[in-house]
Amino acid sequence: MSQSVLIRGGTVVNADCERRADVLCVDGLIAAVGENLTAQAPAGCQVVEAGGQYVLPGGIDPHTHMNFPFMGTRTVDDFYSGTSAALAGGTTSIIDFVIPDPQQPLMDAYQTWRGWAESAAADYGFHVAITWWDESVHRDMGTLVQQEGVNSFKHFMAYKNAIMCDDETLVNSFRRALELGAMPTVHAENGELVYLLQQEVLKMGITGPEGHPLSRPPMVEGEAANRAIAIADVLGVPIYIVHVSCQESADAIARARARGQRVYGEVLAGHLVIDDSVYRHPDFNVAAAHVMSPPFRAKPHQDALWRGLQSGQLHTTATDHCTFCAAQKAAGQGNFAKIPNGCGGVEERMAVIWDAGVNTGRLTPSEFVAITSANTAKLFNLYPRKGLIAVGADADLVVWDPAGSKTLSAKTHHSKNDFNVFEGRTVKGIASHTVSRGQLVWVDGDLRTVPGAGRYIKRPAFGPQFSASALRAQVQAPTPVER
């Protein structure tokens, strides 16, 4: 059912400015932004008093894995529990992943994920992974873009003997994505080196979670990032690097951008504040709970990621929310390579980044909006429908209390998981209210989500970066020599 909501007396923050204004939401859209809108509110309108608080575009998490079958098990968060947790933290949209098995038709996998996502409480879209190649994949990519509103494709350069792409598949898929106006994204880790190092580390007698970062050192990520960027450069296609975790990868992106290449980088909230000491925790369950790829890094790498966000060389923040409980992680007792990879964070992302970014002077509130919603909306062609507080945009909003605080814990989070990687961290700056599609779904600690309230959002192809790239290619096109 529709309702109207008036958010009154707050400071509206977009990626380009902030100003004192009321926001009126009617029938799921923003109907007005301005001062003194009380008189315009329909009868029965719910009023949120936002004095002393910020009003931000709802967060967009471009990297989640809900209900994901992986490494012989399945994530504990389904689309309803995962998106409910997101809404409690001020994130109103996610982009999840369809990941076909090798040789599985893309459309079959896509329809399976669409079915799983029908329970979502918040809006969602999908990246689709390319895990193999033949003419049917070429054809299905076209169907997904032109009929289903998918405008991005994921490529795993890791996970040998499972979903890893070889260079031939990368080249074929990148070329097809360029034709279709869809963004290629990559998980940058050299899968051959990871596989070799896993065996070497195990031979050393290191079988616990401390072996995980040893098998995936920063250069393994840096090499893959450089290789993917080089392939994209030769083909003339924009590229988006997911979960950049180290200085080597961040530097690769910065160098490419300095050359004028359209390369975009994503950072996970966890990689900004958690270091690699967690893998040496004496409790196996605690150490294993932090096993994800790429792994958490030493503090100098965290500093490099913050510099990347501050300088604009890195563009979005995400979580890679992929939750496995202690019983599932225990599959890797005696062999760290068998610990299911993944951590949570979809509920905590915005508070953690605000606390560690805005409260320390690393980021302004507008820069916070850019990296938590607006840039993602722009890169994946959701802007200005999402990522912006303006008339006609979706009524996805978060009222942000900069003075509010909470201590993050698995005991109080809304994920189904039994562990929180931010356990015990006290953050200042939290969501007091969340509005999703014009509905108040989070009100001062009261979660009011409904299964199936979220909708699938189609994302048009050929975002602005593709038009510019095509024009540049045309201007620079070589010509034959007439002899």
N, C-alpha and C positions, 0 to 999 in steps of 0.2 A: 504494500500500500504506500502511496505517496504521502509526503508530509512536507511542511515548510519549516525552515529553521532560520532564525536570525541570530547571527553571532555579533554581539554588540560591544563596542568600546575597546577593541583590541588593536594591535598594530599589525597591519597586513604586510607580509614579507614575500616578495617575489625575488627571482634571481637577479633582477636589475635594480630593485628599489624597495624601500619600505615606507609606509605612511599610515597614519591613523585613519581607520575606516571601519564601518560596519560591513558585514557580508550577508546578503539575503539569498537563501537557497530555496528554490521552488521546483517541484516535480523533477528532482534529480539533477538540476542544473543551477549554476550561479545566475541569479536573476538581476542582482544589483550589487555594486561595490561603491560605497561612498559614506559620507557622514550623515548621521541622523536619519536612518532608514526606518525607524520604528513605524512611522505613519504609512509606509508602503507595505508593511507585513500583512499577509492575509489573516483573516480571523482564525484563531486556534493555532497560530504560529508558535512553535517552541522557541524560547529565547535562551541563549547562552551568554552569560555575562563574562566578557573576556578582558575586563579592565586589568591592566598590568601584565597581560599575556600577549604572546604573538599568535597570529593566525597564518599558518603555512599551508602551501599545497600538500596534499597527502603524499607521503613517501611512496616511491616506486622502487621495488627491489627487483633488479633485472636478472637475478641469478638464484633460483631456488630449485629444490628437488623434493616435491611432495609425492608420497605414495610410490617411491622409486624402487624398483627391483634391481639390486646391485650386490655383487659379490656374494651371491647365494642367499640373500635375505632381502628384506624390504624396509624402507624407512618407517619409523613409528608414526610420524606425522602424515596424515592424509591431507587432502585439499581443504577439508573443513577445519580441522584442528590447526593446520599450518596457517591458513589465512585468518582465522580467528586470533591467533597469537600475533600475527602481523598487525591487525587492526588495533589490538590493545597497545601496540607500541607506536601507532601513528602512521603505519604503512598501509596504504589503501589499494595498491595494485602490485601484482607480481608478474614476472615473466619466467615461466617454468620451462622444462626441457622435455621434448619427446625424443627418446633415445632408442632407435630400432636396434634389434639384434643384428649381427652380421647376416646378410642375405634376406632379412625381413623387409617386405615392401614398406616404403615410407608411409603410404596412406593407411596401411593396416595399423602401424604403430600409432599414427596420429589419431585415428578413430578410437583406439584403446585409451589413450591419454585424455581425449575429450570426454570420454565416458567417466573416467575417474574424477575429472575436474568438475562434474556437474554439482558436486556438493559444496563447492567453494563459497565462502562467505564474502569474499572480496573479488573485484575484477581481476582478470588474468589473461595472459596471452602465452604463446609458446615460441621458443626457438626449436628448430628441429635438427637433430644431429645427423651428420652424414658419416656412417660407419662402414660403408662399402660403396662400390661403384659399378654400375652398368647402365644401359640405356633406360631401364625402368626408373632408376634413380634420377636421371636427367629429366625424364618426363614428369615424375612425381614432384620434383622441385617446382616445376612450372605450375602444376595444379595447386600446390600449397600456396604459392605466392599469389596467383591470379584469382583463385576461387576461395581460399581459406584465410587470406589475410595474414600469412606468415611472411615476415620480411627479414628474417635472419636465420642463419644456419650455423650449427656448432660443429667444431672439428676437434676431436681429442687426439693430441699428438702423443699421449701416454696410454697406458693400459694395454701393453703388448699381449697378443693372443686373445684379445677380447674386442674392444671397440676402438682400437687405435687406427688412425688414418696413416697410410703411407703417403709419400710425396706425390705420387701419381694421382691418388684420390684428392689430395689437397688442390692440385693444379686443376683437375677437371671440375671440382666443385666450385672453386673460386671463379673460374671462367663462367660457369653457369650462373653463379650468383650475380656476377657483373651484368650479364645479359638481362637478368630478371630484376635488377635494381634492389637486390637483397644484400644485407650486411653479413659477410663471413665473420664468424667469431672463432677464436681458438683457445683451447686449454694448452698452454705452452709448456711442455716438459718433453725432453727427448726420451721416448719410451724404450728405445734400445738400451740407452745408458742406464735408465732406471732398472730395467730387468737384469742387466749385468751386475749393477751395484748391489741389488738385493741379494743375489747369490753370493757375492763377495763378502758382504757384511755378515750374512748367515754363517759362512765358512769361518769367520773370525770368532764364532761362538756368541755373537750378539744377536739374540733372538727376540728381545723385548722391544717395547715401543721406542726406546732410544735409538734403535736401528733405523727407524723410519726416516728421520731427517738426514741421516748419513747416506741413505740410498737415493736421496733427492736433493743434492746440494744446489746452491743458487745457480751455478754455471749450467746445470742441466736445464733449468728454466730459461736462463739467458740465451743459450744456444738455440732452443726451439723458438723463442720469441724472435730472435734475429732471422731465423730461417723463414718463419711464416711471414714476417714483414718483407723480406726480400722477394718472396714469391708474389705477394700482393703488389709490390712495387713494379715488378716486371709486367704483371698483368693489368696494372692500372686500376685496381679495385680498392676501395676503403677497407680497413680491417679493424676489428675490435678484439683486444686481448683481455680475456677474463682473468679474474683473481691474480693480478700482478702482486707478487709477494716479496720481491727482492730488488736490490739496487741494479743488478745486471739487467733484469727485464725492464725496469723503469728507464734505465739509461738507453736501452735499445729503442724504446718508444720516443724518448726525447731526441735522440740523434735523427731518427726518421722524420719526426715533425720539423726539426731544424732544416731538413732538406726540402720541406714542403709537402711531404707525404701525409695523406690522411690516415693517421693511426690513432686509435683511441684506447685508453686503458681504464680498467675497472679495479678497484681495491675493495677487499673485504674488511668489515669492521674489526674482525678478530685479528687480522694481520697488522692492524694499526696499534693494537694495545697489548697483545699477548706475545711473549717471546718463547724461544725454543727450550728454555729451562723446564717447561712442563713435561717434556718427554723423559726427563730423568727423575720424575717424582717416584718415591719408593712404593706407592700404591699402584699396582698394575692398572686397576680400573680408572684411576684418575689420568694416568699417562695415556692409556689407550683411548680414552674419551676425546683426547685432543688430536688423534690421528686423522688428518685430512691431507689432501694434496692440492697445491703445494703445501708443505708443512709450515708451521709457525717458524719465524726466523729470529736471528739475533737482533738486538736493539738498533744497531746502525742501519739495518734494512728498514725498520719501522720509521726511522728518521727520514730515510730516502723517500718512502711512500708519502709521508706528510709533505715533504718539499714538493713532490710531484703534484699533489692536490693543490697546494698553495700557488704553484706556478702555472697551473692550467695544463701541464703535460699529462696528468691523469685526470679523468673526467667524471667517473661515476663511483658510487659505493654500493656494495651488495653484501650478501651473507653466505651464499652457497649453502643455504639452510638444507641440511641433509642429515637427519637425525637417526642415530642408531643407539639403542640402549646398552646397558652394561652386559646383559646376556648375549646380545649380538656381537659386541666388541670382543667378547671372550673367545670367539672363534679363532682369534689370533694368538691365543696362549701358546707360546712355544715357537711362533713364527709371525713376526710383525707384518709380513707381507700379506697375511690373511686377515688382518684386522679391517673390518669394513671402514672405508674412508668416509668421513663426514662429521660435521659439527652443526649445531644450531645457531640461532642468532637473529631470526627474522623479527622477533619482538624487541630485541635490545638494540638493534643497529642505530636507530636515530638518537636514542639517549646516550649511547656510548660515544658517538661521533660528536654530538653537541658538547658533552662534558669534556672530552679530550681535545676537541677542536675549537669550539666557540669560547668555552670558558677559559681557555689558555691563550686566547688571542691569535691562534693559528688561522682561524676562519671568522669572517663576519657572518651575521645571520643570513644575508643574501647569498654568500658563497656556500653556506650550509644547504640552502634550498637548491642551489645549482647541482651540488654533488649528490643530494639525496632524492631529487625528483626531476628537476627541469632538464638537466643534461641527458638523462636517460630518455625522457619523453622526446627530446629533439633527435637523438641518435636513432631511435627506433620508431620515429614518425608518429608519435602520439601527441605531439605539441601542436597547437595550444589547447587541445582537448583536455590533456592532463599536464601536470607540472606547472600550472599557472593559475593564479586567482584573478579571473577576469570574467566579465559577463559572457555567458554562453558556454563556458568551460564546464566540465563535469563537476558536480558538487562533492568533490573528494578533498576534505580539509582536515587539518589537525590544529586544535587550539593547544598551544605550547606554553607551559608554565615554566619560565626560566628559574623560578625560585623553588619549584617543587623538587623533591628528591626521593630516591628509593634505593634500596639495596637489592641488587639482582641476585636471584637464587632459583634453583630448580624447585624449591618448595612453593614458590609463588608465581612462577611463570605459567603461561597458558599452553605451551607446547606439551605434547604427551611424553616427551623424553624425560629420563630420570637424571639427567646431568645438564648443567649449564656452564659453558666455558668461561662465562663472566662471573661465576659464583663468588659472592662476597664483595663485589665491586659496588661502591656507592656512587651513584651518578646524580648530578644536579642539572635539572632541565628534563622534563618529562611531558608526555601527552596527558592533558587533563580531559580532553574530549576528542573523539574522532568521528567525522562525518563521512559516510560512504554512500555515494549515489543519493545524497540528500537525506540519509537516515542517520540518526544519532546511534552509533553502535558501541561507543565507549564513553562512559560518563563517570568521571571521578572514581575509577576502579570497578565500575559495574559494566561487565561485558554483555552486550545485547545482540550478538550475532545470530543469524538464521542460516541453516544449511541451504545452499542453492541461491542465496541472494546475490552472489557475484555473477558477473556475465563475462562471456568470452569477448575479447576486444580484438577486432580485426585491425591490422596495421598496414596501411598502404605501402606499396613499394616505391622506389625512386624518391627517397628523401633528398633534401637539398644538396647533400654532399655528392650524390650520384650525378645530379645535373651539372654541377661544377666539374666533376671529374671527367664526364663525357665531353664537355666543352673544351677542357684542357687537352684531352687526347686528340680532339679534332684539330685544335690550333697547332699542336706539335706533331701531327701525323707526318711521317716521312714520305718523300716523293721519289720516284725513280729518276735516274739520270738519263736524259735523252742524248743519244750518241748518233 
